[in-house]
Amino acid sequence: MTRQIVSVVGGKDAASFTTYDSTNPAKTSEIVARVGLADAGTFAAACRTAKEAQREWARTPAPVRGRVIASIGRLVEANAESLAALVTEEIGKPYAEALGEVREIVDTCDFFLGEGRRLYGQTVPSEMPDKNLFTFRNPVGVAAVITAGNFPVAVPSWYLVPALLCGNAVVWKPAEYAAASAHAMYRLFAASGLPEGVLNVVFADGVQTFEGLDTALEEGTVQKVGFTGSSEVGRKIGELCGRHLQSPCLELGGKNPMVVMPDADLDLAVEGALFAGFGTAGQRCTSLGTVIVHESIHDAFVERLASAVEEAVVGDPAGQVLMGPLLDQKFADRFEEFIGWIADHHTVLGKVGKITTSEPHGGFTGEGGIYYHPTVVDGVTPEDRLFLEETFGPIVGVTTFRTLDEAIELANLPGYGLSSSIYTTDPRHAFRFREGVSAGMVSVNNSTSGAEAHLPFGGNGKSGNGSRQSGMWVLDQFTRWQAMNWDHSGRLQKAQMDVADIVPDLEFRL
């Protein structure tokens, strides 16, 4: 029986104005959920509801809010297999990866449950007697969070958990094609005892969401926007927030480079490239874009990578596979455009395009699903669109370099700055790369994918506006610093004016 899902605002089902069928990309004839989509008015109303609920939630002591976060973690942990299986069913993510994604929610909760006792301010010395200075972290208010569906539960937790811990209310708009996973996650959060209205989930398309967010910002019911998605949409969100003098938290796309030095362990580098390029079918924001390999080892590296790709298991995501299907048909349509960028000067290793009975991958025919061949394109140049633009899907480019400085220049050229990687056994190469690359995240002898929950996650340039998620660094997204001075001298003391002056003898010499 097909799941029926609608938005939940203030703990109650909200009205829908149209429906969307979320299908299983491994078996496109299978409807995972029929989703009732809300309109802009519902989104704006959810923000008003959240504003009312937030006041009381902010009064709840932070350590108590931390215990709620602990309960969320335990609920997710107890339901990990069921939630992971739903993620696999709805977006085609291999089950092992989906289980790891669910584990990331638990890790995030484990980190932030203690932050309820560590939302520290400071006691600061004053320049005047009988006066004390303090700083406090205050919640921002209501956070509107808009997330993509390639990580339908882990990435939302990076926003929801710290936002709630800090005393904010949240209106969450997940991707339509991952609505069942999001709804299940919402139910787990609600079961923790969160007061009604503190967390609201609204299913809507992009147009209605944008219009509703515009209204909410105009009405002053949203004080923070978090967005994970494409750079193109991120720019529009940033422009909208800027008109209201708000700075959103933007986690956008990437063209993530992997530099392979002459001294690298080639087998390890190939293993990293395979996982980074084709895990989740290349549909991570941190997926490998281009391998920048030293010219002296190019042939050996490419030969090994081509062999690894040919042997990689593609198939039913419920099984032991490297990659399953693409997330949804709209991503397949876009991927067809990307592979159309392959030009005559490129060398394609293996097959390109959809996996079919006439073009199988190994013995797999991809019947009934949105499966594509993992593709390696050698000989990409800095002028190619394949080199310069994000290619969301299972395609990796390869180019060469002579010097490390040249490699760093190539790594930065596309203008993204999310993740990066270098394979080397020389610490000097590793630290020189770290210093020169524009990415917010650097891996040494590891793939471009695989963030841990307690490190800052985020990018620069086309990959984001410098905001960071995860770890203690995200607290600055969901709190505002408040300074307080308390003068108990019984008289007006004026800063910079009524300050004791101790006169030195600056003419003194030994």
C-alpha positions in Angstrom: 0.0 0.0 0.0 1.5 3.3 -1.1 2.4 5.7 1.7 0.3 8.9 1.9 2.4 11.9 3.1 1.5 15.5 3.8 3.2 18.5 5.5 3.0 18.7 9.3 2.6 22.2 10.8 2.1 22.7 14.5 1.8 19.0 15.0 -1.2 18.7 12.6 -1.4 17.6 8.9 -1.5 20.6 6.6 -3.5 21.0 3.4 -2.1 20.1 0.0 -2.8 21.7 -3.4 -1.3 19.1 -5.6 0.5 15.7 -5.3 3.9 14.3 -6.3 4.7 10.6 -6.6 8.1 9.7 -5.1 9.3 6.6 -7.0 12.0 4.0 -6.4 14.7 4.8 -8.9 15.8 1.1 -8.9 12.2 0.1 -9.9 10.6 3.2 -11.4 7.2 1.5 -11.6 7.1 1.4 -7.8 5.7 4.4 -6.0 7.3 4.8 -2.6 5.0 7.6 -1.4 2.3 9.9 -2.7 3.2 13.3 -1.4 0.8 16.1 -0.9 2.5 19.3 -1.8 1.7 22.5 0.0 1.7 26.0 -1.5 3.5 29.2 -0.6 0.8 30.2 1.9 1.3 27.0 3.9 5.0 27.6 4.0 4.6 31.1 5.3 2.0 30.0 7.8 4.4 27.3 9.1 6.9 30.0 9.8 4.3 32.0 11.8 3.5 28.8 13.8 7.2 28.3 14.4 7.6 31.8 15.6 4.9 31.3 18.2 6.4 28.0 19.4 10.0 29.2 19.5 9.4 31.6 22.4 8.6 28.9 24.9 11.2 26.5 23.5 13.9 29.1 24.0 12.9 29.4 27.6 13.6 25.7 28.1 17.0 25.4 29.7 19.7 24.4 27.3 20.7 21.3 29.2 17.1 20.1 29.0 17.1 20.8 25.3 20.3 18.7 25.1 18.4 15.8 26.7 15.8 16.0 23.9 18.6 15.8 21.4 19.9 12.7 23.2 16.5 11.2 22.9 16.4 11.9 19.1 19.8 10.1 18.8 18.6 7.1 20.7 15.3 6.9 18.6 17.3 7.1 15.4 19.7 4.5 16.6 16.8 2.1 17.5 15.2 2.6 14.1 18.5 2.7 12.0 17.8 -0.3 9.8 14.3 0.7 9.0 15.3 4.3 8.1 18.3 3.1 6.1 16.1 0.7 4.1 13.7 3.4 3.3 16.5 5.7 2.1 17.7 2.9 -0.1 14.2 2.3 -1.5 13.4 5.9 -2.2 16.7 7.3 -3.6 18.6 4.2 -4.6 21.5 4.7 -2.2 23.4 1.4 -1.5 22.2 0.1 1.8 25.6 0.1 3.4 25.9 3.8 2.6 22.4 4.5 3.7 23.2 2.9 7.1 26.3 5.0 7.4 24.1 8.1 6.6 21.7 7.2 9.4 24.7 6.7 11.7 25.7 10.3 11.0 22.5 11.5 12.6 23.3 9.6 15.7 26.9 10.9 15.7 25.5 14.5 15.3 23.2 14.0 18.2 25.9 12.5 20.4 28.0 15.6 19.8 25.3 18.2 20.4 23.6 16.6 23.4 26.6 17.8 25.4 26.5 21.3 23.9 23.4 21.9 25.9 25.7 22.3 28.8 28.4 24.1 26.8 26.6 27.0 25.2 29.2 29.1 26.9 29.4 32.9 27.1 32.3 34.8 28.6 33.0 37.0 31.6 35.1 39.8 30.3 37.2 42.2 32.4 36.1 45.9 32.3 38.5 48.8 31.9 36.6 50.5 34.8 36.1 49.5 38.5 32.8 48.1 39.8 31.7 47.1 36.4 31.3 43.6 34.8 31.1 42.6 31.2 29.4 39.4 29.8 28.7 37.7 26.5 25.7 35.4 25.9 24.6 33.1 23.0 21.0 33.7 22.1 18.9 31.7 19.6 18.3 33.5 16.3 14.6 32.6 16.3 13.1 30.6 13.4 15.3 28.8 10.9 13.9 27.9 7.5 15.9 24.8 6.3 15.8 23.6 2.6 17.6 20.4 1.8 18.5 18.2 -1.1 17.6 14.6 -1.4 21.0 12.9 -2.1 21.6 12.8 1.7 17.9 12.9 2.7 18.5 12.4 6.5 22.1 13.1 7.4 22.5 16.5 5.9 19.2 17.8 7.4 20.4 16.6 10.8 23.4 19.0 10.4 20.8 21.9 10.5 18.0 20.5 12.6 20.0 19.2 15.6 22.1 22.3 16.3 19.2 24.7 15.5 16.9 23.0 18.0 19.6 22.6 20.6 20.3 26.3 20.5 16.6 27.1 21.2 15.3 27.8 17.7 12.2 26.6 15.9 12.5 25.1 12.4 10.5 24.9 9.2 12.1 22.2 7.1 11.5 21.8 3.4 13.0 18.5 2.1 13.3 17.4 -1.5 10.1 16.1 -2.9 11.8 13.0 -4.4 13.0 12.0 -0.8 9.8 12.9 1.0 9.2 9.5 2.6 12.7 9.4 4.2 12.2 13.0 5.4 8.8 12.3 6.8 10.1 9.2 8.7 12.9 11.3 10.1 10.4 14.0 11.2 8.4 11.4 13.1 11.5 10.2 15.0 12.2 13.8 16.0 8.6 14.4 17.0 8.7 11.2 19.2 11.5 12.8 21.3 9.0 15.1 23.0 9.6 18.3 21.0 6.7 20.7 21.6 4.3 21.0 18.7 5.4 23.8 16.3 9.0 23.7 17.2 9.8 21.5 14.2 7.5 21.7 11.1 8.0 19.8 7.8 6.6 21.3 4.6 6.6 19.5 1.3 6.5 21.9 -1.6 8.1 22.5 -5.0 10.8 25.1 -5.5 8.6 27.8 -6.8 6.1 27.7 -3.9 8.9 27.4 -1.4 10.7 30.4 -2.7 7.5 32.5 -2.7 6.7 31.3 0.8 10.2 32.1 2.0 10.0 35.6 0.5 6.7 36.2 2.4 8.1 34.9 5.7 11.2 37.1 5.4 9.0 40.1 4.6 6.9 39.3 7.7 9.9 38.8 9.9 9.0 35.3 10.9 12.3 33.8 9.7 15.7 34.9 11.1 18.0 32.2 9.5 17.9 30.3 6.2 19.8 27.1 5.6 20.0 25.8 2.1 21.7 22.7 0.6 21.5 22.4 -3.1 22.9 23.7 -6.4 25.0 26.8 -6.8 22.4 28.2 -9.1 19.6 28.1 -6.6 21.9 29.0 -3.8 22.6 32.4 -5.5 18.9 33.1 -5.7 18.5 32.2 -2.0 21.5 34.4 -1.1 20.0 37.3 -3.1 16.6 37.0 -1.4 18.2 36.8 2.1 20.4 39.7 1.3 17.5 42.0 0.5 16.4 41.3 4.1 19.9 41.8 5.5 20.3 38.2 6.4 23.2 35.9 5.8 22.1 32.4 4.9 24.0 29.2 5.5 24.7 27.9 2.0 26.1 24.5 1.2 26.2 24.2 -2.5 27.8 22.2 -5.3 31.4 21.2 -5.9 33.9 20.4 -8.6 36.2 18.5 -6.2 39.8 17.9 -7.3 42.0 14.9 -6.4 45.8 15.5 -7.0 47.9 12.4 -7.3 51.6 13.0 -6.8 54.4 10.9 -8.3 55.2 9.5 -4.8 51.6 8.4 -4.2 50.4 4.9 -3.4 48.6 4.3 -6.7 46.4 1.5 -5.5 45.2 3.6 -2.6 44.6 6.6 -4.9 42.6 4.4 -7.3 40.5 3.1 -4.4 39.8 6.6 -3.3 39.0 7.8 -6.8 36.6 4.9 -7.3 34.6 5.6 -4.1 34.7 9.4 -4.4 33.7 9.4 -8.0 31.1 6.7 -8.1 29.8 6.1 -4.6 26.2 7.3 -4.4 26.4 7.2 -8.2 28.6 10.4 -8.2 25.7 12.4 -6.7 27.4 13.8 -3.6 28.3 17.5 -3.3 31.7 16.1 -2.4 32.0 13.7 -5.3 35.2 13.6 -7.2 35.2 15.9 -10.3 38.6 15.7 -11.8 41.7 13.6 -11.0 44.8 15.8 -11.5 47.6 13.2 -11.9 51.3 13.8 -12.4 52.3 13.2 -16.0 55.0 10.6 -15.0 52.4 8.2 -13.5 49.4 9.1 -15.7 49.4 6.0 -17.8 49.8 3.6 -14.8 47.1 5.4 -12.8 44.5 5.5 -15.7 45.1 1.9 -16.5 44.4 0.9 -12.9 41.4 3.2 -12.6 39.9 1.9 -15.8 40.2 -1.7 -14.6 38.7 -0.8 -11.2 35.7 0.9 -12.9 35.2 -2.1 -15.2 35.2 -4.5 -12.2 33.0 -2.2 -10.0 29.6 -3.7 -9.1 26.6 -1.7 -10.2 23.2 -3.0 -9.4 20.4 -3.3 -6.9 21.2 -0.9 -4.1 19.8 -3.4 -1.5 22.8 -5.6 -2.3 26.6 -5.3 -2.0 27.2 -2.7 -4.8 29.5 0.3 -5.4 26.7 2.2 -7.0 23.0 1.9 -7.6 20.7 4.1 -9.8 20.6 7.9 -10.2 18.3 9.6 -7.6 15.5 10.5 -9.9 14.7 10.9 -13.6 15.3 14.6 -13.6 18.9 13.9 -12.6 19.2 11.4 -15.4 18.0 14.0 -17.9 20.6 16.4 -16.7 23.3 13.7 -16.7 22.5 13.1 -20.4 23.5 16.7 -21.0 26.8 16.2 -19.1 27.9 13.2 -21.1 27.1 15.2 -24.2 30.0 17.4 -23.3 32.5 14.6 -24.1 34.5 15.8 -27.2 36.7 14.3 -29.8 39.9 15.2 -27.9 38.8 13.1 -24.9 39.5 9.4 -24.4 36.6 7.6 -22.8 37.5 4.6 -20.7 34.7 2.1 -20.7 31.1 2.7 -21.7 29.0 5.8 -21.5 25.3 6.3 -21.0 22.4 4.3 -19.6 22.9 0.6 -18.7 20.6 -1.5 -20.9 20.2 -5.1 -22.1 22.2 -4.1 -25.2 24.8 -2.1 -23.2 25.1 -3.9 -19.9 27.7 -3.3 -17.1 29.2 -6.7 -16.6 26.2 -8.9 -16.5 23.9 -6.2 -15.2 21.2 -4.8 -17.6 19.7 -2.2 -15.3 16.2 -3.3 -16.2 13.4 -1.2 -14.7 15.8 1.4 -13.1 17.7 4.6 -13.8 21.1 3.0 -14.0 24.1 4.6 -15.8 27.6 3.4 -16.6 30.4 4.8 -14.4 32.5 6.8 -16.8 36.1 8.0 -16.8 37.0 10.7 -19.4 40.8 11.2 -19.9 42.4 14.2 -21.5 40.1 16.9 -20.1 41.5 20.4 -20.5 41.0 23.6 -18.4 38.8 24.9 -21.2 36.3 22.0 -21.1 32.9 22.2 -19.5 33.7 18.8 -18.1 36.6 20.4 -16.2 34.9 23.6 -15.2 31.4 22.7 -14.2 29.8 20.4 -11.6 28.7 17.1 -13.3 26.3 15.6 -10.8 26.5 11.9 -11.6 28.9 9.0 -12.3 31.5 10.7 -14.4 35.1 11.6 -13.6 37.6 13.6 -15.6 41.4 13.1 -15.7 44.1 15.6 -16.6 47.8 15.9 -15.9 50.3 18.3 -14.3 54.0 18.8 -14.0 54.5 20.8 -10.8 52.6 21.0 -7.6 51.9 24.7 -8.1 50.4 23.9 -11.5 48.2 21.2 -9.8 47.0 23.7 -7.2 46.2 26.2 -9.9 44.2 23.6 -11.8 42.4 22.5 -8.6 41.2 26.1 -8.0 40.4 27.0 -11.6 36.7 26.0 -11.7 35.9 28.4 -8.9 34.3 25.9 -6.5 35.8 25.3 -3.1 34.1 22.5 -1.2 36.3 19.4 -0.9 39.7 18.4 -2.2 42.2 15.6 -1.9 45.9 14.9 -2.4 47.6 11.5 -2.5 51.3 11.8 -1.5 53.8 10.3 1.0 55.6 13.7 1.4 54.3 15.9 4.2 55.7 19.0 2.4 53.4 18.3 -0.6 50.4 17.8 1.7 50.9 21.0 3.6 51.7 23.0 0.5 48.5 21.8 -1.1 46.5 22.6 2.0 47.9 26.1 2.0 47.2 26.7 -1.7 43.8 25.0 -2.4 40.7 27.1 -2.0 38.5 24.2 -0.7 37.0 24.3 2.8 38.0 20.7 3.3 41.2 18.9 2.4 41.9 15.1 2.6 45.4 13.6 2.5 45.5 10.0 1.2 41.8 9.9 1.5 38.9 10.5 -0.9 37.1 13.8 -1.4 34.0 12.3 0.4 33.5 11.2 3.9 33.0 14.1 6.4 33.1 13.3 10.1 30.2 14.8 12.2 32.4 16.9 14.5 34.5 18.8 11.9 33.4 21.9 10.1 31.7 21.2 6.8 31.3 23.8 4.1 32.8 25.5 1.1 33.9 28.7 -0.5 33.4 30.4 -3.9 30.7 28.6 -5.9 30.4 26.0 -3.2 29.1 28.3 -0.5 29.4 31.6 1.3 31.9 30.5 3.9 29.3 29.3 6.4 30.1 26.0 8.1 28.0 23.2 9.4 28.8 20.5 11.9 30.8 20.6 15.1 31.0 23.6 17.4 31.4 25.9 14.4 27.8 25.6 13.3 26.7 27.2 16.6 27.5 30.6 15.1 24.9 29.9 12.4 22.1 29.4 14.9 23.0 31.8 17.7 23.7 35.5 18.0 26.2 37.0 20.4 24.8 39.4 22.9 27.1 41.7 24.9 26.0 42.9 28.4 27.7 45.4 30.7 26.6 45.8 34.3 27.8 48.9 36.2 27.3 48.6 39.9 29.4 51.7 40.8 26.5 53.9 41.5 27.7 56.5 39.0 27.9 57.0 35.3 31.2 55.7 34.0 31.9 56.5 30.4 33.9 54.0 28.3 37.2 55.3 26.9 36.7 58.5 28.9 36.5 57.6 32.6 39.5 55.2 32.5 42.4 55.3 35.0 45.6 56.6 33.3 48.8 55.2 34.5 51.6 57.4 33.2 54.8 55.6 32.1 58.3 57.1 31.9 58.9 56.5 28.2 62.2 58.4 28.4 63.7 55.8 30.7 66.8 54.1 29.4 69.2 51.6 31.0 
